[in-house]
Amino acid sequence: MLRPRETVEQLRLADAHPSTTCFAAIADDGTIIGTSMVVLGEPPFGPGDIDGPCSPAWRLRGMATAADHRGSGIGTALLDRVIAYVGEQAGALLWCNARLGAITLYQRAHFRAYGDRWDDPDIGPHVVMWRPMTDPTGDSPI
């Protein structure tokens, strides 16, 4: 779904790391219609660059929804599950390299952009996005 022209070997991201956890949205017929993966990973910025702690940081990767299911809430449901999982792991921060077309999905989930946009020659324009795992008072998950 995410990179249909790549081989399985090319698609390997961080799935060998012990902290890697994958999530999938599965249709009634067993077809995978959405995916996401999260792994412990330091962001491309430090605590002085953002408001709040940066560690432990979790990186979201491999977010994708099948083309014929986009706009149906699957991406939001997967993202909500990832956020809940990172919270369960006592993560302080969740970040990703977001495709420009997905920015509103992440903004609705309280992600903020960091730095300049850039173009990945293989998969298109992106921006780093991040979200704290607690509200500014540190009292509860957001």
VENNORBEL-V927436 format. One record per helix or strand of 2 or more residues. SS is the DSSP state (alpha for helix, beta for strand). FROM is the first residue (numbers start at 1). TO is the last residue. Records with the same first field share a line. If there is no record, write none. Layout:
SS: FROM-TO + FROM-TO
This chain:
alpha: 8-11 + 47-49 + 67-69 + 74-88 + 100-108
beta: 21-26 + 32-40 + 57-65 + 93-99 + 112-120 + 124-132
